[in-house]
């Protein structure tokens, strides 16, 4: 039935509407927060503008003038310092190649920071100066009096909005330059350290080149990691929501991790073999299970990033994944000792390079050296000697020599026994 004019509606009709209004007001903040979380782009704000707003216009002008002068002086002083450092860069690089440890890290860091700082420092100074000027202009427009509002009329809000946008863009650009500098420096630093480490490995021990090849893919992975981290930081600095990208990246990383699990295990095991050194190239080893059954035996030919190669007694190569080598018991016959109470035997390692014109005599040279080591009285027969061809260098084929020395006390006792036996023989002859 329709209500009469001037009469209030019944209480039962007003209550549901009031309840709906109160519920909508209560749900509004939660809806706004959810919308902000789901938004792909949000303005990050300009901290310098917030700092200048709490000051008077004169104080803000003095503050901005000091910042501009300090930026100009800092850029000029930084460029002069970089020029002085660039003149000494060659000597620093030469000393760094011969150093190790902390001096190596400091020298490579100094060499890596020079080029990005030289190129990006003036650009950063320009954009930071522009940021200070636009921030002061925005604050000045908010402090202008009513007469200026009358002159600008309807254009005042548009001018203020333009300078707000310009300040935000310059703020984001300044942060982008810092991110690019950090990523550039880290990649250059990593490349210089890897270059020196690779050179030292290739010039060092015989299996060093194999592990030098491991550093190249690891260096590429580190480069991609730095680039991805810098990209995500840049998106966050520009106010772009990266949570969906992180969720997708996490799922992809887990999938790639499961797919490359075996590969990474082999690479990590190769690094463990190189650091712990249970055997080296040329050693004769036995690989046994935990129960003691023999799995493989032979002479180690190479230790690659993915597998270890043995040469069996029947001259056939045996390829064993490095992760399986780490799970087996390794018996190194070249490190065998006759008794635990004997002192440690001296181990002599050397290399011998022949000329390419004498390559035809290589088998005879190997046989002669092997016979000499086998019959020498100061060579311990319990430690098998070796003379093997390892590689072809620019100077010629290179032989690797490894021999264990006999303990001097044992040699002296053997000499005494030999002398006593000869004396007894002379007496019997008499």
TORKOL-4160 file (C-alpha; in steps of 0.2 Angstrom, whole numbers, padded with zeros to 4 digits, m for minus):
430
<pt num="1" X="0000" Y="0000" Z="0000"/>
<pt num="2" X="0008" Y="0017" Z="m0005"/>
<pt num="3" X="0013" Y="0028" Z="0009"/>
<pt num="4" X="0004" Y="0044" Z="0013"/>
<pt num="5" X="0013" Y="0061" Z="0009"/>
<pt num="6" X="0023" Y="0068" Z="0024"/>
<pt num="7" X="0024" Y="0051" Z="0033"/>
<pt num="8" X="0041" Y="0043" Z="0037"/>
<pt num="9" X="0043" Y="0025" Z="0030"/>
<pt num="10" X="0042" Y="0011" Z="0043"/>
<pt num="11" X="0058" Y="0006" Z="0053"/>
<pt num="12" X="0059" Y="m0011" Z="0044"/>
<pt num="13" X="0061" Y="m0003" Z="0027"/>
<pt num="14" X="0075" Y="0009" Z="0033"/>
<pt num="15" X="0086" Y="m0003" Z="0043"/>
<pt num="16" X="0092" Y="m0014" Z="0028"/>
<pt num="17" X="0097" Y="0001" Z="0018"/>
<pt num="18" X="0107" Y="0008" Z="0033"/>
<pt num="19" X="0115" Y="m0008" Z="0036"/>
<pt num="20" X="0120" Y="m0009" Z="0018"/>
<pt num="21" X="0128" Y="0009" Z="0018"/>
<pt num="22" X="0138" Y="0005" Z="0034"/>
<pt num="23" X="0144" Y="m0012" Z="0026"/>
<pt num="24" X="0149" Y="m0003" Z="0010"/>
<pt num="25" X="0159" Y="0011" Z="0021"/>
<pt num="26" X="0167" Y="m0003" Z="0031"/>
<pt num="27" X="0173" Y="m0013" Z="0015"/>
<pt num="28" X="0179" Y="0003" Z="0006"/>
<pt num="29" X="0197" Y="0003" Z="0014"/>
<pt num="30" X="0199" Y="m0015" Z="0011"/>
<pt num="31" X="0194" Y="m0014" Z="m0007"/>
<pt num="32" X="0206" Y="0001" Z="m0010"/>
<pt num="33" X="0220" Y="m0009" Z="m0002"/>
<pt num="34" X="0216" Y="m0024" Z="m0013"/>
<pt num="35" X="0216" Y="m0013" Z="m0028"/>
<pt num="36" X="0232" Y="m0005" Z="m0024"/>
<pt num="37" X="0240" Y="m0023" Z="m0022"/>
<pt num="38" X="0233" Y="m0028" Z="m0039"/>
<pt num="39" X="0238" Y="m0012" Z="m0048"/>
<pt num="40" X="0252" Y="m0015" Z="m0060"/>
<pt num="41" X="0259" Y="0003" Z="m0059"/>
<pt num="42" X="0260" Y="0015" Z="m0044"/>
<pt num="43" X="0269" Y="0032" Z="m0042"/>
<pt num="44" X="0284" Y="0029" Z="m0030"/>
<pt num="45" X="0285" Y="0048" Z="m0025"/>
<pt num="46" X="0299" Y="0060" Z="m0023"/>
<pt num="47" X="0307" Y="0060" Z="m0006"/>
<pt num="48" X="0316" Y="0077" Z="m0010"/>
<pt num="49" X="0299" Y="0085" Z="m0013"/>
<pt num="50" X="0293" Y="0079" Z="0004"/>
<pt num="51" X="0308" Y="0086" Z="0012"/>
<pt num="52" X="0306" Y="0103" Z="0005"/>
<pt num="53" X="0288" Y="0104" Z="0009"/>
<pt num="54" X="0291" Y="0105" Z="0027"/>
<pt num="55" X="0303" Y="0120" Z="0025"/>
<pt num="56" X="0299" Y="0138" Z="0020"/>
<pt num="57" X="0301" Y="0144" Z="0003"/>
<pt num="58" X="0318" Y="0153" Z="0007"/>
<pt num="59" X="0324" Y="0138" Z="0016"/>
<pt num="60" X="0320" Y="0127" Z="0002"/>
<pt num="61" X="0329" Y="0138" Z="m0010"/>
<pt num="62" X="0345" Y="0138" Z="0000"/>
<pt num="63" X="0344" Y="0119" Z="0002"/>
<pt num="64" X="0342" Y="0117" Z="m0017"/>
<pt num="65" X="0356" Y="0129" Z="m0021"/>
<pt num="66" X="0368" Y="0119" Z="m0009"/>
<pt num="67" X="0363" Y="0103" Z="m0017"/>
<pt num="68" X="0366" Y="0109" Z="m0035"/>
<pt num="69" X="0383" Y="0116" Z="m0030"/>
<pt num="70" X="0388" Y="0100" Z="m0021"/>
<pt num="71" X="0383" Y="0090" Z="m0036"/>
<pt num="72" X="0393" Y="0100" Z="m0048"/>
<pt num="73" X="0408" Y="0100" Z="m0037"/>
<pt num="74" X="0406" Y="0081" Z="m0034"/>
<pt num="75" X="0405" Y="0077" Z="m0053"/>
<pt num="76" X="0420" Y="0088" Z="m0057"/>
<pt num="77" X="0431" Y="0081" Z="m0043"/>
<pt num="78" X="0425" Y="0063" Z="m0047"/>
<pt num="79" X="0430" Y="0066" Z="m0066"/>
<pt num="80" X="0447" Y="0072" Z="m0060"/>
<pt num="81" X="0450" Y="0058" Z="m0049"/>
<pt num="82" X="0445" Y="0045" Z="m0062"/>
<pt num="83" X="0457" Y="0053" Z="m0074"/>
<pt num="84" X="0471" Y="0051" Z="m0062"/>
<pt num="85" X="0466" Y="0033" Z="m0059"/>
<pt num="86" X="0465" Y="0029" Z="m0077"/>
<pt num="87" X="0483" Y="0035" Z="m0080"/>
<pt num="88" X="0489" Y="0021" Z="m0067"/>
<pt num="89" X="0477" Y="0008" Z="m0073"/>
<pt num="90" X="0490" Y="m0002" Z="m0083"/>
<pt num="91" X="0502" Y="m0004" Z="m0068"/>
<pt num="92" X="0487" Y="m0008" Z="m0057"/>
<pt num="93" X="0481" Y="m0022" Z="m0069"/>
<pt num="94" X="0499" Y="m0029" Z="m0070"/>
<pt num="95" X="0501" Y="m0030" Z="m0051"/>
<pt num="96" X="0484" Y="m0038" Z="m0050"/>
<pt num="97" X="0488" Y="m0052" Z="m0062"/>
<pt num="98" X="0502" Y="m0057" Z="m0050"/>
<pt num="99" X="0492" Y="m0056" Z="m0034"/>
<pt num="100" X="0479" Y="m0066" Z="m0025"/>
<pt num="101" X="0467" Y="m0065" Z="m0011"/>
<pt num="102" X="0461" Y="m0048" Z="m0005"/>
<pt num="103" X="0474" Y="m0038" Z="m0016"/>
<pt num="104" X="0467" Y="m0047" Z="m0031"/>
<pt num="105" X="0449" Y="m0042" Z="m0027"/>
<pt num="106" X="0454" Y="m0024" Z="m0023"/>
<pt num="107" X="0463" Y="m0022" Z="m0039"/>
<pt num="108" X="0450" Y="m0030" Z="m0050"/>
<pt num="109" X="0437" Y="m0019" Z="m0041"/>
<pt num="110" X="0447" Y="m0003" Z="m0045"/>
<pt num="111" X="0449" Y="m0008" Z="m0063"/>
<pt num="112" X="0430" Y="m0013" Z="m0065"/>
<pt num="113" X="0423" Y="0003" Z="m0057"/>
<pt num="114" X="0433" Y="0015" Z="m0069"/>
<pt num="115" X="0424" Y="0014" Z="m0085"/>
<pt num="116" X="0406" Y="0014" Z="m0078"/>
<pt num="117" X="0409" Y="0028" Z="m0066"/>
<pt num="118" X="0418" Y="0038" Z="m0080"/>
<pt num="119" X="0403" Y="0037" Z="m0092"/>
<pt num="120" X="0388" Y="0038" Z="m0079"/>
<pt num="121" X="0394" Y="0050" Z="m0067"/>
<pt num="122" X="0391" Y="0066" Z="m0078"/>
<pt num="123" X="0374" Y="0059" Z="m0083"/>
<pt num="124" X="0369" Y="0056" Z="m0065"/>
<pt num="125" X="0375" Y="0073" Z="m0060"/>
<pt num="126" X="0364" Y="0081" Z="m0074"/>
<pt num="127" X="0348" Y="0071" Z="m0069"/>
<pt num="128" X="0350" Y="0074" Z="m0051"/>
<pt num="129" X="0352" Y="0093" Z="m0054"/>
<pt num="130" X="0336" Y="0093" Z="m0064"/>
<pt num="131" X="0328" Y="0083" Z="m0050"/>
<pt num="132" X="0332" Y="0097" Z="m0038"/>
<pt num="133" X="0326" Y="0111" Z="m0049"/>
<pt num="134" X="0310" Y="0102" Z="m0053"/>
<pt num="135" X="0307" Y="0098" Z="m0035"/>
<pt num="136" X="0310" Y="0116" Z="m0030"/>
<pt num="137" X="0298" Y="0122" Z="m0044"/>
<pt num="138" X="0284" Y="0110" Z="m0038"/>
<pt num="139" X="0286" Y="0116" Z="m0020"/>
<pt num="140" X="0287" Y="0135" Z="m0025"/>
<pt num="141" X="0270" Y="0132" Z="m0035"/>
<pt num="142" X="0262" Y="0125" Z="m0020"/>
<pt num="143" X="0267" Y="0141" Z="m0010"/>
<pt num="144" X="0262" Y="0154" Z="m0022"/>
<pt num="145" X="0250" Y="0167" Z="m0016"/>
<pt num="146" X="0232" Y="0171" Z="m0022"/>
<pt num="147" X="0238" Y="0184" Z="m0035"/>
<pt num="148" X="0248" Y="0171" Z="m0044"/>
<pt num="149" X="0233" Y="0159" Z="m0044"/>
<pt num="150" X="0223" Y="0173" Z="m0052"/>
<pt num="151" X="0236" Y="0176" Z="m0066"/>
<pt num="152" X="0237" Y="0157" Z="m0070"/>
<pt num="153" X="0218" Y="0155" Z="m0068"/>
<pt num="154" X="0214" Y="0137" Z="m0074"/>
<pt num="155" X="0232" Y="0133" Z="m0080"/>
<pt num="156" X="0239" Y="0132" Z="m0062"/>
<pt num="157" X="0234" Y="0114" Z="m0059"/>
<pt num="158" X="0240" Y="0109" Z="m0076"/>
<pt num="159" X="0257" Y="0117" Z="m0073"/>
<pt num="160" X="0258" Y="0109" Z="m0055"/>
<pt num="161" X="0254" Y="0092" Z="m0063"/>
<pt num="162" X="0267" Y="0094" Z="m0076"/>
<pt num="163" X="0281" Y="0098" Z="m0064"/>
<pt num="164" X="0275" Y="0084" Z="m0052"/>
<pt num="165" X="0277" Y="0072" Z="m0067"/>
<pt num="166" X="0294" Y="0079" Z="m0072"/>
<pt num="167" X="0300" Y="0077" Z="m0054"/>
<pt num="168" X="0294" Y="0059" Z="m0054"/>
<pt num="169" X="0302" Y="0055" Z="m0070"/>
<pt num="170" X="0319" Y="0063" Z="m0065"/>
<pt num="171" X="0318" Y="0053" Z="m0049"/>
<pt num="172" X="0316" Y="0037" Z="m0057"/>
<pt num="173" X="0329" Y="0041" Z="m0070"/>
<pt num="174" X="0342" Y="0045" Z="m0056"/>
<pt num="175" X="0338" Y="0028" Z="m0048"/>
<pt num="176" X="0339" Y="0019" Z="m0065"/>
<pt num="177" X="0357" Y="0026" Z="m0067"/>
<pt num="178" X="0362" Y="0020" Z="m0050"/>
<pt num="179" X="0355" Y="0003" Z="m0054"/>
<pt num="180" X="0364" Y="0002" Z="m0071"/>
<pt num="181" X="0380" Y="0008" Z="m0063"/>
<pt num="182" X="0379" Y="m0006" Z="m0049"/>
<pt num="183" X="0375" Y="m0020" Z="m0062"/>
<pt num="184" X="0389" Y="m0014" Z="m0074"/>
<pt num="185" X="0402" Y="m0014" Z="m0060"/>
<pt num="186" X="0397" Y="m0031" Z="m0054"/>
<pt num="187" X="0398" Y="m0039" Z="m0071"/>
<pt num="188" X="0414" Y="m0030" Z="m0075"/>
<pt num="189" X="0422" Y="m0035" Z="m0058"/>
<pt num="190" X="0416" Y="m0053" Z="m0060"/>
<pt num="191" X="0423" Y="m0054" Z="m0078"/>
<pt num="192" X="0440" Y="m0048" Z="m0073"/>
<pt num="193" X="0441" Y="m0060" Z="m0058"/>
<pt num="194" X="0436" Y="m0075" Z="m0069"/>
<pt num="195" X="0449" Y="m0070" Z="m0082"/>
<pt num="196" X="0463" Y="m0070" Z="m0070"/>
<pt num="197" X="0457" Y="m0086" Z="m0062"/>
<pt num="198" X="0456" Y="m0094" Z="m0079"/>
<pt num="199" X="0473" Y="m0089" Z="m0084"/>
<pt num="200" X="0481" Y="m0095" Z="m0068"/>
<pt num="201" X="0472" Y="m0112" Z="m0070"/>
<pt num="202" X="0477" Y="m0114" Z="m0088"/>
<pt num="203" X="0495" Y="m0110" Z="m0083"/>
<pt num="204" X="0495" Y="m0121" Z="m0068"/>
<pt num="205" X="0492" Y="m0139" Z="m0065"/>
<pt num="206" X="0488" Y="m0152" Z="m0079"/>
<pt num="207" X="0469" Y="m0153" Z="m0075"/>
<pt num="208" X="0468" Y="m0134" Z="m0073"/>
<pt num="209" X="0461" Y="m0131" Z="m0091"/>
<pt num="210" X="0447" Y="m0143" Z="m0088"/>
<pt num="211" X="0441" Y="m0133" Z="m0073"/>
<pt num="212" X="0444" Y="m0117" Z="m0082"/>
<pt num="213" X="0431" Y="m0122" Z="m0094"/>
<pt num="214" X="0419" Y="m0124" Z="m0079"/>
<pt num="215" X="0421" Y="m0105" Z="m0075"/>
<pt num="216" X="0414" Y="m0099" Z="m0092"/>
<pt num="217" X="0396" Y="m0106" Z="m0090"/>
<pt num="218" X="0396" Y="m0101" Z="m0071"/>
<pt num="219" X="0401" Y="m0084" Z="m0076"/>
<pt num="220" X="0387" Y="m0083" Z="m0089"/>
<pt num="221" X="0375" Y="m0089" Z="m0076"/>
<pt num="222" X="0381" Y="m0075" Z="m0064"/>
<pt num="223" X="0379" Y="m0062" Z="m0078"/>
<pt num="224" X="0361" Y="m0067" Z="m0081"/>
<pt num="225" X="0357" Y="m0067" Z="m0062"/>
<pt num="226" X="0364" Y="m0049" Z="m0061"/>
<pt num="227" X="0354" Y="m0043" Z="m0076"/>
<pt num="228" X="0338" Y="m0051" Z="m0070"/>
<pt num="229" X="0341" Y="m0043" Z="m0052"/>
<pt num="230" X="0344" Y="m0026" Z="m0060"/>
<pt num="231" X="0329" Y="m0027" Z="m0071"/>
<pt num="232" X="0317" Y="m0032" Z="m0056"/>
<pt num="233" X="0325" Y="m0018" Z="m0046"/>
<pt num="234" X="0322" Y="m0006" Z="m0060"/>
<pt num="235" X="0304" Y="m0011" Z="m0062"/>
<pt num="236" X="0301" Y="m0008" Z="m0043"/>
<pt num="237" X="0309" Y="0009" Z="m0044"/>
<pt num="238" X="0297" Y="0014" Z="m0058"/>
<pt num="239" X="0282" Y="0008" Z="m0047"/>
<pt num="240" X="0278" Y="m0007" Z="m0057"/>
<pt num="241" X="0271" Y="m0022" Z="m0048"/>
<pt num="242" X="0283" Y="m0037" Z="m0050"/>
<pt num="243" X="0274" Y="m0049" Z="m0039"/>
<pt num="244" X="0266" Y="m0058" Z="m0054"/>
<pt num="245" X="0283" Y="m0059" Z="m0062"/>
<pt num="246" X="0291" Y="m0066" Z="m0047"/>
<pt num="247" X="0278" Y="m0079" Z="m0045"/>
<pt num="248" X="0280" Y="m0085" Z="m0063"/>
<pt num="249" X="0299" Y="m0084" Z="m0061"/>
<pt num="250" X="0299" Y="m0095" Z="m0046"/>
<pt num="251" X="0289" Y="m0108" Z="m0055"/>
<pt num="252" X="0301" Y="m0108" Z="m0069"/>
<pt num="253" X="0316" Y="m0108" Z="m0058"/>
<pt num="254" X="0309" Y="m0124" Z="m0049"/>
<pt num="255" X="0306" Y="m0132" Z="m0066"/>
<pt num="256" X="0323" Y="m0128" Z="m0073"/>
<pt num="257" X="0331" Y="m0134" Z="m0057"/>
<pt num="258" X="0323" Y="m0151" Z="m0057"/>
<pt num="259" X="0328" Y="m0152" Z="m0076"/>
<pt num="260" X="0346" Y="m0147" Z="m0073"/>
<pt num="261" X="0348" Y="m0156" Z="m0056"/>
<pt num="262" X="0360" Y="m0170" Z="m0063"/>
<pt num="263" X="0370" Y="m0157" Z="m0073"/>
<pt num="264" X="0373" Y="m0146" Z="m0057"/>
<pt num="265" X="0377" Y="m0161" Z="m0047"/>
<pt num="266" X="0391" Y="m0166" Z="m0059"/>
<pt num="267" X="0398" Y="m0149" Z="m0060"/>
<pt num="268" X="0398" Y="m0147" Z="m0041"/>
<pt num="269" X="0406" Y="m0164" Z="m0039"/>
<pt num="270" X="0420" Y="m0159" Z="m0051"/>
<pt num="271" X="0423" Y="m0143" Z="m0041"/>
<pt num="272" X="0424" Y="m0155" Z="m0025"/>
<pt num="273" X="0436" Y="m0166" Z="m0034"/>
<pt num="274" X="0447" Y="m0152" Z="m0039"/>
<pt num="275" X="0447" Y="m0144" Z="m0021"/>
<pt num="276" X="0450" Y="m0160" Z="m0011"/>
<pt num="277" X="0462" Y="m0169" Z="m0024"/>
<pt num="278" X="0459" Y="m0187" Z="m0020"/>
<pt num="279" X="0468" Y="m0191" Z="m0037"/>
<pt num="280" X="0476" Y="m0182" Z="m0051"/>
<pt num="281" X="0479" Y="m0185" Z="m0070"/>
<pt num="282" X="0490" Y="m0200" Z="m0071"/>
<pt num="283" X="0486" Y="m0209" Z="m0055"/>
<pt num="284" X="0479" Y="m0227" Z="m0055"/>
<pt num="285" X="0464" Y="m0228" Z="m0045"/>
<pt num="286" X="0451" Y="m0241" Z="m0040"/>
<pt num="287" X="0432" Y="m0236" Z="m0038"/>
<pt num="288" X="0423" Y="m0247" Z="m0025"/>
<pt num="289" X="0406" Y="m0247" Z="m0018"/>
<pt num="290" X="0403" Y="m0246" Z="0001"/>
<pt num="291" X="0402" Y="m0265" Z="0002"/>
<pt num="292" X="0419" Y="m0267" Z="m0006"/>
<pt num="293" X="0415" Y="m0273" Z="m0023"/>
<pt num="294" X="0425" Y="m0266" Z="m0037"/>
<pt num="295" X="0416" Y="m0254" Z="m0049"/>
<pt num="296" X="0430" Y="m0248" Z="m0061"/>
<pt num="297" X="0449" Y="m0247" Z="m0061"/>
<pt num="298" X="0462" Y="m0238" Z="m0072"/>
<pt num="299" X="0473" Y="m0223" Z="m0074"/>
<pt num="300" X="0465" Y="m0206" Z="m0073"/>
<pt num="301" X="0466" Y="m0198" Z="m0090"/>
<pt num="302" X="0456" Y="m0182" Z="m0087"/>
<pt num="303" X="0443" Y="m0174" Z="m0075"/>
<pt num="304" X="0431" Y="m0165" Z="m0085"/>
<pt num="305" X="0416" Y="m0154" Z="m0078"/>
<pt num="306" X="0404" Y="m0168" Z="m0081"/>
<pt num="307" X="0413" Y="m0184" Z="m0080"/>
<pt num="308" X="0430" Y="m0192" Z="m0075"/>
<pt num="309" X="0439" Y="m0203" Z="m0089"/>
<pt num="310" X="0449" Y="m0218" Z="m0084"/>
<pt num="311" X="0459" Y="m0229" Z="m0095"/>
<pt num="312" X="0456" Y="m0247" Z="m0090"/>
<pt num="313" X="0469" Y="m0261" Z="m0091"/>
<pt num="314" X="0462" Y="m0267" Z="m0108"/>
<pt num="315" X="0466" Y="m0249" Z="m0115"/>
<pt num="316" X="0447" Y="m0245" Z="m0116"/>
<pt num="317" X="0441" Y="m0228" Z="m0109"/>
<pt num="318" X="0429" Y="m0228" Z="m0095"/>
<pt num="319" X="0418" Y="m0213" Z="m0093"/>
<pt num="320" X="0411" Y="m0210" Z="m0075"/>
<pt num="321" X="0399" Y="m0196" Z="m0070"/>
<pt num="322" X="0407" Y="m0185" Z="m0057"/>
<pt num="323" X="0393" Y="m0187" Z="m0045"/>
<pt num="324" X="0395" Y="m0206" Z="m0045"/>
<pt num="325" X="0414" Y="m0204" Z="m0042"/>
<pt num="326" X="0410" Y="m0194" Z="m0026"/>
<pt num="327" X="0398" Y="m0208" Z="m0020"/>
<pt num="328" X="0411" Y="m0221" Z="m0022"/>
<pt num="329" X="0426" Y="m0226" Z="m0012"/>
<pt num="330" X="0442" Y="m0221" Z="m0021"/>
<pt num="331" X="0458" Y="m0231" Z="m0019"/>
<pt num="332" X="0473" Y="m0222" Z="m0025"/>
<pt num="333" X="0487" Y="m0234" Z="m0029"/>
<pt num="334" X="0499" Y="m0221" Z="m0032"/>
<pt num="335" X="0498" Y="m0215" Z="m0014"/>
<pt num="336" X="0501" Y="m0232" Z="m0006"/>
<pt num="337" X="0513" Y="m0233" Z="0008"/>
<pt num="338" X="0522" Y="m0248" Z="0014"/>
<pt num="339" X="0519" Y="m0245" Z="0033"/>
<pt num="340" X="0510" Y="m0232" Z="0043"/>
<pt num="341" X="0525" Y="m0229" Z="0054"/>
<pt num="342" X="0536" Y="m0224" Z="0039"/>
<pt num="343" X="0539" Y="m0205" Z="0037"/>
<pt num="344" X="0531" Y="m0197" Z="0022"/>
<pt num="345" X="0540" Y="m0200" Z="0006"/>
<pt num="346" X="0545" Y="m0185" Z="m0004"/>
<pt num="347" X="0535" Y="m0184" Z="m0020"/>
<pt num="348" X="0543" Y="m0176" Z="m0035"/>
<pt num="349" X="0533" Y="m0169" Z="m0050"/>
<pt num="350" X="0541" Y="m0161" Z="m0065"/>
<pt num="351" X="0537" Y="m0158" Z="m0084"/>
<pt num="352" X="0548" Y="m0161" Z="m0099"/>
<pt num="353" X="0545" Y="m0153" Z="m0116"/>
<pt num="354" X="0553" Y="m0160" Z="m0132"/>
<pt num="355" X="0555" Y="m0152" Z="m0148"/>
<pt num="356" X="0544" Y="m0156" Z="m0162"/>
<pt num="357" X="0559" Y="m0161" Z="m0173"/>
<pt num="358" X="0562" Y="m0175" Z="m0160"/>
<pt num="359" X="0544" Y="m0181" Z="m0159"/>
<pt num="360" X="0549" Y="m0197" Z="m0168"/>
<pt num="361" X="0560" Y="m0201" Z="m0153"/>
<pt num="362" X="0545" Y="m0198" Z="m0141"/>
<pt num="363" X="0542" Y="m0217" Z="m0137"/>
<pt num="364" X="0560" Y="m0221" Z="m0134"/>
<pt num="365" X="0562" Y="m0206" Z="m0123"/>
<pt num="366" X="0547" Y="m0212" Z="m0112"/>
<pt num="367" X="0554" Y="m0229" Z="m0111"/>
<pt num="368" X="0571" Y="m0223" Z="m0106"/>
<pt num="369" X="0565" Y="m0212" Z="m0093"/>
<pt num="370" X="0553" Y="m0225" Z="m0086"/>
<pt num="371" X="0567" Y="m0238" Z="m0085"/>
<pt num="372" X="0579" Y="m0225" Z="m0077"/>
<pt num="373" X="0566" Y="m0222" Z="m0064"/>
<pt num="374" X="0562" Y="m0240" Z="m0061"/>
<pt num="375" X="0580" Y="m0244" Z="m0058"/>
<pt num="376" X="0586" Y="m0229" Z="m0048"/>
<pt num="377" X="0591" Y="m0233" Z="m0030"/>
<pt num="378" X="0583" Y="m0217" Z="m0023"/>
<pt num="379" X="0566" Y="m0221" Z="m0031"/>
<pt num="380" X="0553" Y="m0229" Z="m0020"/>
<pt num="381" X="0546" Y="m0244" Z="m0029"/>
<pt num="382" X="0530" Y="m0244" Z="m0018"/>
<pt num="383" X="0525" Y="m0228" Z="m0026"/>
<pt num="384" X="0523" Y="m0231" Z="m0045"/>
<pt num="385" X="0533" Y="m0219" Z="m0055"/>
<pt num="386" X="0525" Y="m0212" Z="m0071"/>
<pt num="387" X="0531" Y="m0203" Z="m0087"/>
<pt num="388" X="0516" Y="m0199" Z="m0098"/>
<pt num="389" X="0512" Y="m0188" Z="m0113"/>
<pt num="390" X="0500" Y="m0175" Z="m0106"/>
<pt num="391" X="0498" Y="m0162" Z="m0120"/>
<pt num="392" X="0506" Y="m0153" Z="m0135"/>
<pt num="393" X="0512" Y="m0136" Z="m0131"/>
<pt num="394" X="0517" Y="m0122" Z="m0143"/>
<pt num="395" X="0535" Y="m0127" Z="m0139"/>
<pt num="396" X="0533" Y="m0146" Z="m0142"/>
<pt num="397" X="0525" Y="m0162" Z="m0134"/>
<pt num="398" X="0525" Y="m0161" Z="m0115"/>
<pt num="399" X="0529" Y="m0176" Z="m0103"/>
<pt num="400" X="0523" Y="m0176" Z="m0085"/>
<pt num="401" X="0535" Y="m0185" Z="m0073"/>
<pt num="402" X="0530" Y="m0191" Z="m0056"/>
<pt num="403" X="0541" Y="m0201" Z="m0044"/>
<pt num="404" X="0541" Y="m0205" Z="m0026"/>
<pt num="405" X="0558" Y="m0204" Z="m0017"/>
<pt num="406" X="0564" Y="m0217" Z="m0005"/>
<pt num="407" X="0566" Y="m0213" Z="0013"/>
<pt num="408" X="0585" Y="m0209" Z="0017"/>
<pt num="409" X="0585" Y="m0220" Z="0033"/>
<pt num="410" X="0579" Y="m0235" Z="0023"/>
<pt num="411" X="0592" Y="m0232" Z="0009"/>
<pt num="412" X="0605" Y="m0231" Z="0022"/>
<pt num="413" X="0600" Y="m0247" Z="0030"/>
<pt num="414" X="0599" Y="m0255" Z="0013"/>
<pt num="415" X="0617" Y="m0249" Z="0009"/>
<pt num="416" X="0623" Y="m0256" Z="0026"/>
<pt num="417" X="0615" Y="m0273" Z="0022"/>
<pt num="418" X="0623" Y="m0273" Z="0005"/>
<pt num="419" X="0640" Y="m0268" Z="0012"/>
<pt num="420" X="0639" Y="m0282" Z="0025"/>
<pt num="421" X="0634" Y="m0295" Z="0012"/>
<pt num="422" X="0649" Y="m0290" Z="0001"/>
<pt num="423" X="0661" Y="m0291" Z="0016"/>
<pt num="424" X="0654" Y="m0309" Z="0021"/>
<pt num="425" X="0657" Y="m0314" Z="0003"/>
<pt num="426" X="0675" Y="m0308" Z="0003"/>
<pt num="427" X="0678" Y="m0318" Z="0020"/>
<pt num="428" X="0671" Y="m0334" Z="0013"/>
<pt num="429" X="0681" Y="m0332" Z="m0002"/>
<pt num="430" X="0697" Y="m0330" Z="0009"/>
